Amino acid sequence: MGGVASPRVFQGGETVGYRVRDLSTGEERSLCLDKPPGIPFRRFFFSPDGLVFANALLEQAAREAEVIVVDEVGPLELSSGGFAPGLRALLCAPAFLVLTVRSSLVDEVRSWGGVASAPAIALAPPLGTGRSLEETHRLFESWAATYDPLTASSGPLTGYHDSLARAAELVSTRLGERVLDIGIGTGAFAARVAPLGTEVWGVDLSSAMLARCREEHPDYHLREGHFLSLSVPDATFHVVVSSFAFHHLMPVEYESAFREILRVLVPGGRFVLLDVMFSTEADREAARLALGHLWDDEEVYPLVSAVEQAADRAGAADVAAHRVSWLHWAVVGSRPGSEPS
Ligand SMILES: C[S@@+](CC[C@H](N)C(=O)[O-])C[C@H]1O[C@@H](n2cnc3c(N)ncnc32)[C@H](O)[C@@H]1O
């Protein structure tokens, strides 16, 4: 088994380039950066060496593999100088070939040399697994020093502050309650939700983000953890909140994340989960087109129904979704049982 991946290069939370990695040997080359030198394409400058390396790996797959999956065929694969030579070799290969293609490019791919006439080729939506855990961790470790929700509140985060305020109203935390914020970042949502004097705990994947949070909220109890493994005791919190972190999970993880939330809530405890979400695939595609280059193809924003259903399946009560702004929804619910006194 072999393959080629192109991990991002981050700087201060921004994608400044991509590398290309041979998955069977681990060998890597630079593929592109956001500055010259290189062959300009869209906002990047491509290294001829990186392109030759990547195309050679694709050509090798065309010669040797029985099943080939390309996730996904995008503008670079379709441009004549980019990955097109490698893709052309794959199209001529005797292998079973699966190409994933976003809906806006399906027609272009269909009309692209060889695809229309190849009976064994299936055109399907991208697998949409988003960033790996390692990439998400790397993103926030490098972004932490400059992460500022005020400046981040564009693109999919448009309306960030209003959304935090509206979502916070949905849980109305009372003094004396204990609050947990998952993916707490710099603590912006916890600070809105928890009245002064409330005991706040925060969990985050990134120690660098937690360090930022500690500077701003020295009284918070902070620890590294993951949505699926919160490293806090059972039945501890009256309120669990999360903002703009849930979409870093894969859809298959949603239900386990809710089970973990219910585990740490006291009976009757409430949760509110705020994030970029969409009610339909068509809405998601419309937002992608409206945001243009501000859209991030590596983020997989959930469908509201998928989140609600996962909460229901995990055993949450009173699950409901509220649209709090153009791109943001808050899903609320509670752990079954009587309200803690
Ligand atoms: C976009 S930031 C949002 C931070 C903050 N909640 C806010 O609204 O400003 C996403 C945060 O979630 C954290 N995160 C990402 N995936 C996570 C996971 N699986 N478990 C816990 N935290 C995660 C990141 O490290 C980052 O701090």
The ligand as a Gaussian input file, in Angstrom:
#p B3LYP/6-31G(d) Opt

LIG

0 1
 C      -11.663000      27.914000      16.731000
 S      -11.016000      27.610000      18.324000
 C      -12.366000      28.188000      19.338000
 C      -11.882000      28.589000      20.699000
 C      -12.949000      29.203000      21.613000
 N      -13.925000      28.216000      22.035000
 C      -13.601000      30.383000      20.929000
 O      -14.814000      30.335000      20.681000
 O      -12.902000      31.368000      20.650000
 C      -11.161000      25.838000      18.503000
 C      -10.513000      25.327000      19.781000
 O      -10.872000      23.950000      19.936000
 C       -9.721000      23.207000      20.286000
 N       -9.949000      21.839000      19.806000
 C       -9.930000      21.390000      18.534000
 N      -10.237000      20.088000      18.492000
 C      -10.465000      19.703000      19.778000
 C      -10.817000      18.462000      20.387000
 N      -11.010000      17.369000      19.650000
 N      -10.954000      18.424000      21.725000
 C      -10.754000      19.539000      22.478000
 N      -10.419000      20.739000      21.956000
 C      -10.278000      20.823000      20.626000
 C       -8.575000      23.932000      19.610000
 O       -7.324000      23.642000      20.200000
 C       -8.994000      25.390000      19.775000
 O       -8.531000      25.946000      20.978000

